[in-house]
Amino acid sequence: MNGQRHTVSLLNRVKGPLLNALSRATQPFLSLPQLVVRSGHRVLVPFYHAVSDTPLPHLDPLYPVRSPAQFSRDLDFMLRYFKPVDLPELVSLCGRPLAGEPASRKKRQPPFDKPVFHVTIDDGLRSAGEQMAVILRAKGVPATLFVNSAFVGNRALMYRYTAALIVSHLRAPRTAAAQAALLGEGRAFVEQQHRAFANAESFRKTRHLEPWILAQGYEQRGLLEALAAHLGIDIPGFLERDRPYLTLAELRSLQRQGFHIGSHSIDHPWYQHISPDERLRQTLTSLQWVREHLPGSPDVFAFPFSDAGLPESLIQQGFAQGIALHVGGPGLRPSPSGLLSRVAMEKVRDEASSIIRRAYFAGWGKGLL
């Protein structure tokens, strides 16, 4: 088992650089429009979370947050090669299967006269309304915000953001003695909790606090909150002071400006790690919350993190409850009708030209395989 994990880890480390090299090497004789045609993905659905010119302690340890200027350049690049399309039109052409159409049919091709794109923004973070929406409106680019019903109005913090907040606290400038004392407190606390949280055993072997914190899953959210409190991090105070999430009033204002709101689960678990019943509850509860509080947009759902490996029956259950279109996680790949894969724009600091070309190159390769 350890050898298998090592092999997977090695492949993941090699895959990115190899893909970058192949994408760059083929650029002189294989243009992006040609890759779009060869991949079969004529609909680009990029996804973001936030933009900022200043540090964001709940995001910075997780991924490189793009600046407003870089986000603006991203949109300019997409507008050069793709046509922006609004959500209702996207749903009408790519949504749930038509009557009599097999639900498992792959790569249903919408009849667009050129490749199109629709911007999606996950988690309902405040910068989506205060900065990203301004840039999108100025360029005439439609977008959909996918929100978690438990977090709207800063009522709670997603567990991954709690982990990032702890790591940012550990990285804050302080004397060497104070840093050693803080790390010692954190290590001691986690070791004391190992009987209640089974995977704390991994920490006892490594004793590297930061990577261990960032590796914790949805099931350990209680441990992360307890560790934050033990280290003196006031999460309720952070929510009140920094207001990382949009409020319901702000979301309604964005709707009046022409943006759409979709559901994104209650509190952002990995669907692959929860039971089928809990998946359905997370989906339908968040869907109903959006219907009740933000009516007017098509019923659309974004899988938190990724849809990889989830049963197609989950999508069918969504259709049965009125979901018109699902969007998945990162990576262009053949998908069932009514599910669009997306391109993650925040994994690296590269410009959109490199990120999107690389995604289409990988999507073409997956199609061939």
Secondary structure by P-SEA (a helix, b strand, c coil): caaaaaaaaaaaaaaaaaaaaaaaaacccccaaaaaaaacccbbbbbbcccccccccccccccccccaaaaaaaaaaaaacbbbbcaaaaaaccccccccccccccccccccccbbbbbbbccccccccccaaaaaaaacccbbbbbcccccccccccaaaaaaaaaaaaaccccaaaaaaaaaaaaaaaaaaccccccccccccccccaaaaaaccccaaaaaaaaaaaacccaaaaaaaccccccaaaaaaaaaabbbbbbccccccccccccaaaaaaaaaaaaaaaaaccccccbbbbcccccccccaaaaaaaaaacccbbbbccccccccccbbbbbbcccccccaaaaaaaaaaaaaaaaac
